[in-house]
Amino acid sequence: MRFLLCFLAALSCVPASAERLTLDRIHADPALAGPSVRNLRVSPDGERITYLRGRQDNQFQLDLWEFNMKDKTSKRLVDSKLLVPNEAISPEEQARRERARTASLTGILNYSWSPDGKQLLVPIGGDLYLVDAAKPQAARKVATGNVADPKISPKGRYVSFVRKQNLYVIDLVSGAEKQLTTDGAGTVFNGEAEFVAQEEMGQRTGYYWAPDDSAIAYKRFDESPVPVVRRFEIFADRTDVVEQRYPAAGDTNVLVDLMIVSPVSGAQRKVDLGPNRDIYLVRADWSANSKQLVYQLQSRDQKRLDLISVDAATLAQRTLLTETSKTWVSIHDDLRFLSKRNAFLWASERSGRNHLYLYDLDGKLLHPVSSGEWGIDNVLAVDEKAGRVYVSSNRDAVIDKQTYALALDGSGAGKPVRITKGDGWHEAAFSRNGEVFVDTFSDPATPPQISIRRPDGSMVGWLEKNELNAEHPYARYKADHLATEYGTIKANDGQTLYYSMIKPSDFNAAKKYPVFLSTYGGPHSQHVSRKWGNYFDQYMAQQGFLVFRLDNRGSWRRERTFTDAIYHGLGKHEVEDQLSGIDWLGKQGFVDAKRIGVFGWSYGGYMSLRLLAAASDKIAMGVAVAPVTDWALYDTHYTERYVGGTPKAQADAYKSSGVFAHLDGLKSPLLLVHGMADDNVLFTNTTRLIDGLVNRNVHFDLMTYPGAKHGISSRPGQRHVYGTIEAFFKKNLADAPK
């Protein structure tokens, strides 16, 4: 689901009278959250903190900024408009941005530091620039031609990138460019991640440098076995017929190889991935001494994952460890090789919670690093000198994210030391050595505040205090800002479900209010969290709706008994839990149980349809944006993981998980919305639903967006779609409380 981005506006320095939010203001500049930033990084020498920030006149056009640790000043380091005044984005880059959920952004979307902290590598407009941190105005173009995934090698000798499906390096000493692969063309790709790897496995790269610059391991895949889906992308003035290799559930995936190439000689070697080609190559990495290439191989049914070590000299292999599950093995980015001892950190959910373990390089378990009735989100940094590993977790509150320290030796594994202090949501970005971190904190009443801190949590200084004062973009709306309340109810199996609720403006407990129920409901998402909120939720509450969210079973950042409930039957437990929330709402004296409406996007759109089909007697109306309607139409890795098996092997599970088997129960008013060029949840999902509804003589409202992808991410599109959602709720529920 594409969550509503935080869009924000200009204010004078003089405090204005309080105003309620408008959709026009939500979708205007500057951002209502204030000067928020992204892609925070500490330079390798520790002298600078760099980040991307939107412009005052266009929050979606990103420039590169720096905070100088010595004089505590901030300045724009690279102006994207000066670097490339008229940015052109290739179709391939647009597709990558859709996968990365950055399709609405322009300018500088990524960058990387050289190991010595003196230069930055900045891609923009398909070209590649080296920027001297001391003289940023003298940016040097080093590559052109729609380059993708650029990197500076770990020792700083090379720049690498992908161009036209082949892998290249530039020797920064000689300036010579070398093409390392030559067969990339047509259906063959080198150094890239395939569609499902980008979309479902979190793979943002397809190649991996050895720490000593001696070699690059890269993924080579051939997508010729993947069926071609012919789909229409309907724009305002044309219709394009796109032939996309899209592996729907049960289809053949790409054929993948793991290769090793020398950046000096160009010599190629192939790693033997075994006789079974129907597998997923989900990750690859190198040991700290560059002697071992380690890759992760996942079975097609995703119930087994092997961590396999390859001797870089001989290509001899051994399996270091194997993870198995009766449902699915989760993949992650928490493999960390230590440099001062022959060991590595590994995250596993084998205990039912996600915890860290320390292994030696032969795959022998040394000890747990974390344990107990809680779990980690991810590893943030490892400080071997201090003997600590830093992680994020919701240990103290499921709806919060905090940063904790654990001892590498396993002492205190069940008692992590919390570093971040304020209750709410903390996103931490550590320096490479773990000696400093940048903490981005918010809660429902506090826009993101960015501080620089030592690893004990003590303050170094503010990068962006972002006080909600009279000069803040949100200042004139602060007086009417409505508090978010949190609570829990029980699922039918006794598990705890978390909810959030925003009561309407001028709330009167003696009145009965209509409900705007916002749902997502799918895995890998947490819809209820204690952080700076969703402006559309605030807006709808100010329009007279009680706004309600609930995280059902299957939602992210919980134990496996909670997430595994959805296996082999998508929609069943999720709908049960949302209906438990609706039943709870109906018992509240201030809720009009006859005026409850539901809205969701993507998996949330699917949930809206399933809820209406299951309980049109309890739900007065629904909005489904870009919904999956038939899981046989969705991609292999995601669908087979949760439904279990293929549509042919598990026909009953696919039928019961889809929408059509339940469609006869859909009686309440429905607004169906979809982008007409969606390459994620294909538009076919909606056209099939339209046909099913017509055949049942079910009337509904329809809004389609020409040229729009899954997120309908253009600013006019976002403004229009949320205005359409609001209008449908008001039409069917009315905005005035009884």
C-alpha positions in Angstrom: 0.0 0.0 0.0 1.2 3.4 -0.8 0.7 5.5 2.3 -0.2 9.1 1.9 3.0 11.2 1.8 3.3 14.1 4.2 2.8 17.1 2.0 3.2 20.6 3.5 2.8 24.7 3.0 4.3 28.2 3.5 3.5 30.3 6.5 4.4 33.7 7.7 6.5 34.2 10.8 3.5 35.8 12.6 1.2 33.3 14.3 -2.1 32.9 12.4 -5.5 32.0 13.7 -6.1 28.3 14.0 -7.3 26.6 10.8 -8.5 23.1 10.0 -6.6 21.1 7.4 -7.7 21.2 3.7 -6.8 18.7 1.1 -5.3 21.5 -1.0 -3.0 22.4 1.9 -2.1 18.8 2.6 -0.9 18.5 -1.0 1.0 21.8 -1.2 4.5 23.1 -0.4 6.3 23.2 2.0 5.8 20.0 3.8 3.5 20.2 6.9 5.9 18.1 8.9 8.6 20.8 8.6 12.0 20.3 7.1 12.2 16.5 7.2 15.1 14.6 5.7 15.8 11.2 4.2 18.8 9.0 3.5 20.8 10.1 6.5 24.4 9.0 6.5 27.5 9.7 8.6 30.6 10.2 6.5 33.3 7.6 7.1 35.6 10.1 8.7 32.8 11.2 11.0 33.1 14.9 10.1 29.8 15.3 8.2 26.3 14.0 8.3 24.7 14.1 4.9 21.0 13.8 3.9 18.5 14.5 1.2 16.0 17.3 1.7 13.1 18.5 -0.4 13.1 22.1 -1.7 10.9 24.8 -0.2 9.1 25.2 -3.5 8.9 21.5 -4.3 9.2 19.0 -1.4 9.6 16.1 -4.0 12.7 17.6 -5.7 15.5 16.4 -3.5 18.9 18.1 -2.9 22.0 16.8 -1.0 22.7 18.6 2.3 25.4 18.3 4.9 25.7 19.0 8.6 29.3 19.8 9.7 30.1 18.1 13.0 32.8 20.7 13.8 31.0 24.0 13.5 27.5 22.5 13.8 26.2 24.2 10.7 24.0 22.9 7.8 24.3 23.8 4.2 23.2 22.5 0.8 26.0 20.5 -0.6 24.6 19.7 -4.1 21.8 21.6 -5.8 20.0 19.0 -8.0 18.6 21.8 -10.2 22.1 23.2 -10.8 23.6 19.8 -11.5 20.8 18.7 -13.9 18.4 21.5 -14.7 16.0 19.3 -16.8 16.1 15.8 -15.5 15.0 13.0 -17.9 14.1 9.6 -16.4 14.3 6.4 -18.4 11.4 3.9 -18.4 13.8 1.4 -16.6 14.5 4.0 -13.9 10.8 4.8 -13.5 10.1 1.1 -13.0 12.9 0.8 -10.4 11.4 3.8 -8.5 8.0 2.1 -8.5 9.6 -0.9 -6.9 11.4 1.3 -4.3 8.2 3.4 -3.7 10.0 6.6 -4.7 8.1 7.3 -8.0 6.9 10.7 -6.8 10.5 12.0 -6.2 12.9 13.8 -8.5 16.4 15.2 -8.1 19.0 13.3 -6.0 17.4 10.1 -4.7 20.6 8.3 -3.6 24.3 8.9 -3.0 27.3 7.1 -1.4 30.5 8.1 0.3 34.0 7.1 -0.7 35.8 5.1 2.1 38.1 8.1 3.0 35.1 10.5 3.4 36.4 12.9 0.8 34.1 12.2 -2.2 30.5 11.4 -2.8 29.0 9.5 -5.7 25.8 11.1 -6.9 23.5 9.6 -9.6 20.9 11.9 -11.3 19.2 12.0 -14.6 20.9 8.8 -15.7 24.4 10.3 -15.3 26.9 9.8 -12.5 28.9 12.5 -10.7 31.8 12.5 -8.3 31.5 15.3 -5.8 34.5 16.6 -3.8 33.0 17.2 -0.3 35.4 20.1 0.2 34.6 21.6 -3.3 31.1 20.4 -4.2 30.7 23.1 -6.9 33.2 21.2 -9.0 31.2 18.1 -9.5 32.7 15.8 -12.1 30.6 13.7 -14.5 32.2 10.2 -14.6 29.6 8.2 -16.5 26.5 8.7 -18.7 23.9 6.6 -20.4 21.2 5.7 -17.9 23.5 4.2 -15.4 21.9 2.3 -12.5 23.0 1.2 -9.0 26.3 3.0 -8.8 28.8 2.3 -6.0 32.2 3.2 -4.9 34.2 0.1 -4.1 35.0 -0.6 -0.5 38.7 0.5 -0.9 37.8 3.4 -3.1 39.7 2.3 -6.2 36.7 1.9 -8.5 33.2 3.2 -9.3 30.9 0.5 -10.5 27.4 0.6 -12.1 25.0 -1.2 -14.4 24.3 0.1 -17.9 22.1 -1.6 -20.5 22.0 -4.8 -18.5 25.8 -5.1 -18.1 28.2 -4.4 -15.3 30.9 -1.8 -15.6 33.7 -0.3 -13.5 35.7 2.9 -13.7 39.3 2.8 -12.4 39.5 6.1 -10.5 43.3 6.2 -10.8 43.5 5.9 -14.6 39.9 7.0 -15.4 39.4 4.1 -17.7 36.0 2.6 -18.0 35.8 -1.2 -18.3 32.8 -3.4 -19.3 32.9 -6.5 -17.2 30.0 -8.4 -18.8 29.0 -8.5 -22.4 26.0 -10.8 -22.7 23.5 -8.5 -21.1 20.7 -7.9 -23.7 17.2 -9.0 -24.4 16.2 -11.4 -21.6 19.6 -11.6 -20.0 20.6 -9.2 -17.2 23.8 -8.8 -15.2 24.3 -7.1 -11.9 20.6 -6.5 -11.4 17.7 -7.9 -9.3 14.8 -9.4 -11.1 11.2 -8.0 -10.8 10.1 -10.2 -7.8 13.4 -9.7 -6.0 13.0 -5.9 -6.2 9.3 -5.9 -5.3 9.1 -8.7 -2.8 12.6 -9.6 -1.5 13.8 -6.0 -0.8 16.7 -6.5 -3.2 17.9 -3.1 -4.4 21.1 -4.4 -5.9 22.3 -7.3 -7.9 26.1 -7.2 -7.3 28.4 -7.2 -4.3 32.0 -6.0 -3.9 34.6 -8.0 -2.0 35.8 -5.8 0.9 39.4 -5.7 -0.5 38.2 -4.6 -4.1 39.5 -7.9 -5.5 36.3 -9.2 -6.9 32.6 -8.6 -7.6 29.9 -11.2 -7.1 26.9 -10.5 -9.2 23.6 -12.0 -10.1 23.0 -13.0 -13.7 19.5 -13.9 -14.7 17.6 -14.9 -17.8 13.9 -14.1 -17.8 13.1 -15.9 -21.0 11.2 -18.7 -19.1 8.9 -16.1 -17.4 5.5 -15.8 -19.2 4.9 -12.6 -21.1 1.9 -10.6 -19.9 0.4 -8.3 -22.5 -1.2 -5.4 -20.7 -2.5 -2.1 -21.6 -1.2 1.1 -20.1 -3.9 3.6 -20.8 -2.8 7.3 -20.8 -4.9 10.4 -21.4 -3.8 10.6 -25.0 -2.7 7.1 -26.0 -2.7 3.5 -25.1 0.5 1.5 -24.9 0.6 -2.2 -25.2 3.3 -3.4 -22.8 4.7 -6.9 -22.9 5.9 -7.5 -19.4 7.5 -10.7 -18.1 5.4 -11.1 -15.0 5.7 -14.3 -13.0 2.2 -14.8 -11.6 1.7 -17.4 -8.9 2.6 -20.9 -10.2 4.5 -19.5 -13.2 8.1 -20.1 -14.0 10.6 -17.7 -12.5 13.9 -16.4 -13.9 16.9 -18.6 -14.3 19.5 -17.2 -12.0 23.3 -17.7 -11.7 25.8 -16.3 -9.3 29.0 -15.1 -10.9 32.4 -13.7 -9.7 34.3 -11.3 -11.8 37.7 -9.6 -11.4 37.6 -5.8 -11.9 41.3 -6.0 -13.1 41.3 -8.9 -15.6 37.6 -9.3 -16.2 38.0 -13.0 -15.6 34.6 -14.7 -14.9 33.8 -17.7 -12.7 30.5 -19.3 -12.0 29.3 -20.5 -8.6 27.5 -23.8 -8.7 24.0 -23.2 -7.2 23.1 -26.9 -7.5 20.9 -29.0 -9.9 17.6 -27.4 -8.8 17.2 -24.2 -10.8 13.7 -23.5 -9.4 15.1 -21.5 -6.4 15.5 -17.9 -5.2 18.9 -16.3 -4.8 17.9 -13.8 -2.2 21.1 -12.3 -0.9 24.9 -12.5 -1.3 27.7 -11.0 0.8 31.4 -11.4 1.5 33.3 -12.3 4.7 35.3 -9.4 6.2 38.6 -10.9 4.9 37.2 -11.3 1.3 38.1 -15.0 1.4 34.5 -16.3 1.4 31.5 -15.4 -0.7 28.3 -16.2 1.2 25.0 -16.5 -0.5 21.4 -17.3 0.6 19.4 -19.8 -1.3 15.7 -20.1 -0.7 13.5 -23.0 -1.9 10.6 -22.3 -4.2 8.1 -23.0 -1.5 10.1 -20.7 0.9 10.1 -23.2 3.7 13.9 -23.6 3.6 16.8 -21.2 3.4 20.4 -22.2 3.2 23.3 -19.9 4.1 26.2 -21.2 1.9 29.9 -20.2 2.0 32.0 -20.3 -1.1 35.8 -20.3 -1.0 36.8 -17.4 -3.1 39.9 -19.1 -4.4 38.7 -22.7 -5.1 34.9 -22.2 -5.3 34.5 -25.1 -2.8 31.2 -24.8 -0.9 29.8 -25.7 2.4 26.4 -24.9 4.1 26.9 -22.8 7.2 23.3 -23.1 8.4 19.8 -23.9 7.4 16.6 -22.3 8.4 13.3 -24.2 8.0 9.6 -23.4 8.7 6.2 -25.1 8.3 5.0 -21.8 6.8 7.7 -19.7 5.4 11.3 -18.5 6.2 11.6 -14.8 6.4 14.5 -13.1 4.6 16.4 -10.2 6.0 19.5 -8.0 5.8 20.9 -8.9 9.2 24.0 -10.9 8.2 27.0 -9.1 9.6 30.6 -10.4 9.4 32.9 -9.3 12.2 36.4 -8.0 11.2 38.2 -8.7 14.5 37.2 -12.3 14.8 36.1 -15.1 12.5 32.5 -14.9 13.2 29.2 -13.5 11.9 25.9 -12.3 13.3 22.7 -13.8 11.9 19.0 -13.1 12.6 16.5 -15.9 12.9 12.8 -16.4 13.9 13.4 -20.1 14.9 12.3 -19.4 18.5 9.1 -17.7 17.3 10.6 -14.3 17.8 13.3 -12.6 15.6 16.6 -12.8 17.5 20.3 -12.4 16.8 22.8 -15.3 17.0 26.6 -15.4 16.7 28.3 -18.1 14.6 31.8 -18.9 13.7 32.8 -19.1 10.1 32.3 -22.8 10.0 28.7 -22.4 10.9 29.0 -23.4 14.5 26.5 -21.5 16.8 28.5 -19.7 19.5 25.7 -18.1 21.4 22.5 -16.1 21.2 23.0 -12.3 21.3 19.4 -11.6 22.0 16.6 -13.7 23.5 13.3 -13.5 25.2 9.6 -12.8 24.6 10.4 -9.9 22.3 12.2 -9.5 19.0 14.5 -7.2 17.0 13.5 -5.3 13.9 16.9 -5.1 12.4 20.6 -4.6 13.1 21.7 -0.9 13.0 25.4 -1.1 13.7 28.1 -3.3 15.2 30.9 -1.7 17.4 33.4 -4.5 17.8 35.7 -2.3 19.9 33.1 -1.7 22.5 31.6 -5.2 22.1 28.1 -4.0 21.2 25.5 -4.4 18.5 22.8 -1.9 18.1 19.3 -2.9 17.0 15.8 -1.5 16.6 12.9 -3.2 18.3 9.4 -2.7 19.8 10.4 -4.5 23.0 8.9 -1.9 25.3 5.8 -1.2 23.3 4.5 -2.9 20.1 3.4 0.5 18.7 6.8 2.1 19.2 10.3 1.7 17.7 13.3 2.2 19.9 17.0 1.7 19.6 18.8 -0.8 22.0 22.3 -2.0 22.7 23.2 -5.7 23.1 26.5 -7.3 24.2 28.2 -9.3 21.4 29.3 -11.8 24.0 25.7 -12.7 24.7 25.7 -11.5 28.3 22.4 -9.7 28.9 20.8 -11.2 25.8 17.4 -11.0 27.4 18.0 -7.5 28.8 18.9 -5.1 26.0 19.8 -1.5 27.1 17.4 1.0 25.6 19.2 4.0 24.2 16.5 6.2 22.8 14.3 7.7 25.5 11.1 9.3 24.2 8.1 7.0 23.8 7.2 7.0 20.2 9.0 6.2 16.9 12.8 6.4 16.5 14.6 5.8 13.2 18.4 5.6 13.9 21.3 5.9 11.4 24.6 5.0 12.8 28.2 5.8 11.8 30.1 2.8 10.4 32.0 2.3 13.7 28.9 2.8 15.8 30.4 5.8 17.7 27.6 8.2 16.8 24.1 8.0 15.4 21.4 10.3 14.1 18.0 9.8 15.7 14.8 10.8 13.9 12.0 10.9 16.5 8.3 11.6 16.3 5.1 10.9 18.1 1.5 11.8 17.3 2.0 15.3 18.6 5.6 15.9 17.5 6.8 16.3 13.9 10.1 14.5 13.2 13.0 15.9 15.2 16.5 14.9 14.2 19.3 14.8 16.8 22.9 13.6 16.8 23.7 11.3 19.7 26.4 9.2 21.2 25.8 5.5 21.5 24.7 5.9 25.2 21.9 8.1 23.9 23.4 11.4 25.2 22.9 14.4 23.0 25.6 15.8 20.7 23.4 18.4 19.1 20.4 19.1 16.9 20.5 18.5 13.2 16.9 19.6 12.9 15.0 20.5 16.1 11.9 21.2 14.1 9.9 22.8 16.9 6.2 23.2 16.3 6.4 27.0 16.9 4.8 30.0 15.2 7.1 29.7 12.1 6.4 26.0 11.6 4.3 25.0 8.5 1.9 23.2 10.8 1.5 26.1 13.2 -1.8 27.4 12.0 -3.3 23.9 12.2 -1.8 23.0 15.6 -4.8 24.2 17.7 -7.1 21.9 15.8 -4.8 19.0 15.8 -6.6 16.0 17.3 -5.0 13.5 19.6 -4.5 9.9 18.7 -5.6 7.3 21.3 -4.3 3.8 21.5 -5.7 0.6 22.9 -6.0 -3.2 22.5 -8.7 -5.7 22.0 -8.5 -9.5 21.7 -8.6 -11.7 18.6 -10.8 -14.8 18.8 -7.8 -16.9 19.6 -6.8 -14.6 22.5 -4.0 -12.7 20.8 -3.7 -9.0 21.4 -4.7 -6.6 18.6 -3.6 -3.0 18.7 -5.8 -0.1 17.5 -5.6 3.6 17.2 -8.5 6.1 17.2 -8.9 9.8 16.5 -12.1 11.2 17.8 -13.8 14.0 15.7 -13.4 17.7 16.3 -15.6 19.1 19.1 -16.2 15.5 20.3 -19.3 15.0 22.4 -19.6 11.5 23.9 -23.4 11.9 23.9 -23.4 12.0 20.1 -23.0 9.2 17.7 -20.3 9.6 14.9 -19.7 7.9 11.6 -16.5 5.8 11.3 -13.7 6.1 8.8 -11.9 2.7 9.2 -8.5 2.7 7.5 -7.1 -0.7 6.9 -4.1 -2.4 5.3 -4.1 -5.8 7.0 -1.3 -7.4 5.0 2.1 -8.8 6.0 5.1 -6.5 6.2 3.1 -3.5 7.3 2.3 -2.0 10.6 -0.8 0.3 10.4 -0.9 1.3 14.1 2.2 3.1 15.3 2.9 5.9 17.7 4.5 8.5 15.3 3.6 11.7 13.5 0.4 10.8 11.8 -1.3 10.6 8.5 -2.7 13.9 7.5 -5.7 12.4 5.7 -6.7 10.7 9.0 -6.5 14.1 10.7 -8.5 15.7 7.9 -11.3 13.1 8.1 -11.5 13.4 11.9 -11.8 17.2 11.5 -14.6 16.5 9.0 -16.6 14.8 11.7 -15.5 11.1 11.3 -14.1 8.9 14.1 -10.9 7.5 12.5 -10.0 3.9 13.4 -7.1 1.6 12.6 -6.4 -1.9 13.8 -3.5 -4.2 13.1 -4.9 -7.7 12.5 -3.1 -11.0 12.6 -0.5 -11.3 9.9 0.7 -7.7 10.5 4.4 -6.9 10.8 6.7 -6.6 13.8 5.0 -9.3 15.8 5.8 -12.9 16.9 5.4 -15.8 14.4 2.2 -17.2 16.0 0.7 -13.8 15.1 2.0 -13.6 11.5 1.6 -17.3 10.6 -2.1 -17.2 11.2 -2.7 -16.0 7.6 -0.8 -18.9 6.0 -2.9 -21.0 3.5 -5.9 -18.7 3.8 -5.4 -15.0 3.1 -8.3 -12.9 4.3 -9.8 -15.2 6.8 -8.1 -14.2 10.1 -7.6 -10.6 8.9 -11.3 -10.2 8.3 -12.2 -11.8 11.6 -9.9 -9.4 13.4 -11.2 -6.3 11.6 -14.7 -7.4 12.4 -13.8 -7.8 16.0 -12.7 -4.2 15.9 -16.0 -3.2 14.2 -17.9 -5.1 16.9 -16.0 -3.3 19.6 -16.7 0.1 17.9 -20.4 -0.7 17.8 -20.4 -1.1 21.5 -19.1 2.4 22.1 -21.8 4.9 22.9 -20.3 7.6 20.7 -20.2 5.4 17.5 -23.1 5.1 15.1 -22.8 1.4 14.2 -24.9 1.9 11.1 -22.4 4.4 9.6 -19.1 2.5 9.5 -17.1 2.7 6.3 -13.8 1.1 5.3 -11.0 2.3 3.1 -7.9 0.5 2.0 -5.2 0.5 -0.7 -3.4 -2.5 -2.4 -3.7 -5.2 0.2 -5.9 -2.8 2.1 -8.1 -2.6 -1.1 -8.4 -6.3 -1.0 -9.3 -6.1 2.6 -12.0 -3.6 1.9 -13.6 -5.9 -0.6 -13.3 -9.0 1.7 -14.9 -7.0 4.6 -17.8 -5.8 2.5 -18.3 -9.3 1.2 -18.3 -10.8 4.7 -20.2 -8.1 6.6 -22.2 -5.7 4.5 -24.7 -5.8 7.3 -22.1 -4.2 9.6 -20.2 -2.0 7.1 -22.2 0.7 5.3 -19.7 1.3 2.5 -16.2 0.8 1.3 -13.4 2.1 -0.9 -10.9 -0.2 -2.5 -7.9 1.3 -4.3 -5.7 -0.9 -6.5 -7.0 -4.1 -4.9 -5.8 -7.6 -5.5 -8.9 -9.6 -6.4 -7.5 -12.9 -7.5 -4.2 -14.0 -5.9 -3.5 -16.2 -9.0 -2.9 -12.9 -10.8 -0.2 -11.7 -8.3 3.5 -12.5 -8.4 5.2 -15.8 -7.3 7.3 -14.9 -4.3 4.7 -12.9 -2.4 1.7 -15.0 -3.2 3.2 -18.5 -2.8 4.7 -17.5 0.5 1.4 -16.7 2.1 -1.3 -18.7 0.2 1.1 -21.6 0.2 1.8 -23.5 -3.0 0.6 -22.7 -6.5 -2.9 -22.2 -7.9 -2.8 -25.7 -9.5 -1.6 -27.5 -6.4 -3.6 -25.5 -3.9 -6.7 -24.6 -5.8 -9.0 -24.4 -2.8 -6.6 -22.1 -0.9 -6.4 -19.7 -3.8 -10.1 -19.8 -4.3 -10.9 -19.1 -0.7 -8.2 -16.4 -0.4 -9.5 -14.5 -3.4 -12.4 -12.1 -3.6 -14.7 -13.9 -6.1 -15.7 -16.8 -3.9 -17.2 -14.3 -1.4 -18.5 -11.7 -3.8 -22.2 -12.6 -3.4 -22.1 -11.1 0.1 -21.1 -7.6 -1.2 -24.2 -5.5 -0.8 -23.0 -2.1 0.5 -22.0 0.8 -1.7 -18.5 0.4 -3.2 -16.0 2.9 -4.8 -13.4 1.0 -6.9 -10.2 2.9 -7.8 -7.2 1.8 -9.9 -4.3 3.3 -11.9 -4.6 2.4 -15.5 -0.9 1.6 -15.9 -0.4 -0.3 -12.7 2.4 -2.9 -13.2 2.3 -4.2 -9.6 -1.3 -5.1 -8.9 -2.3 -5.4 -12.6 -5.4 -3.5 -13.8 -6.8 -6.9 -14.7 -7.6 -7.4 -11.0 -10.1 -4.6 -11.3 -11.5 -5.4 -14.8 -12.2 -8.9 -13.6 -13.9 -7.6 -10.5 -16.0 -5.2 -12.7 -17.1 -8.2 -14.7 -18.0 -10.1 -11.6 -20.0 -7.3 -10.1 -21.8 -6.7 -13.4 -22.7 -10.3 -13.7 -24.2 -10.1 -10.2 -26.0 -6.9 -11.0 -24.1 -5.1 -8.3 -23.9 -1.4 -8.8 -20.8 0.4 -7.8 -18.8 3.6 -8.4 -15.5 3.5 -10.4 -12.6 5.9 -10.7 -9.6 5.1 -12.9 -6.5 7.2 -13.4 -4.9 7.4 -16.9 -1.2 6.6 -16.8 -1.1 6.1 -13.1 0.9 3.3 -11.5 0.2 1.5 -8.3 0.6 4.5 -6.1 -1.2 7.1 -8.2 1.8 9.1 -7.2 1.6 12.4 -9.1 0.6 15.3 -7.0 -2.6 16.0 -8.9 -3.5 12.3 -8.8 -3.0 12.2 -5.0 -5.0 15.3 -4.4 -7.8 14.0 -6.6 -7.9 10.4 -5.3 -8.2 11.5 -1.7 -10.8 14.1 -2.6 -12.8 11.3 -4.3 -12.5 9.1 -1.2 -13.7 11.9 1.0 -16.6 12.6 -1.2 -17.7 9.0 -1.3 -17.6 8.7 2.5 -19.6 11.9 2.9 -22.1 10.9 0.3 -22.8 7.5 2.0 -22.2 8.3 5.7 -22.8 12.0 5.9 -20.3 14.2 7.7 -22.5 15.5 10.6 -22.8 13.4 13.8 -26.2 12.5 14.9 
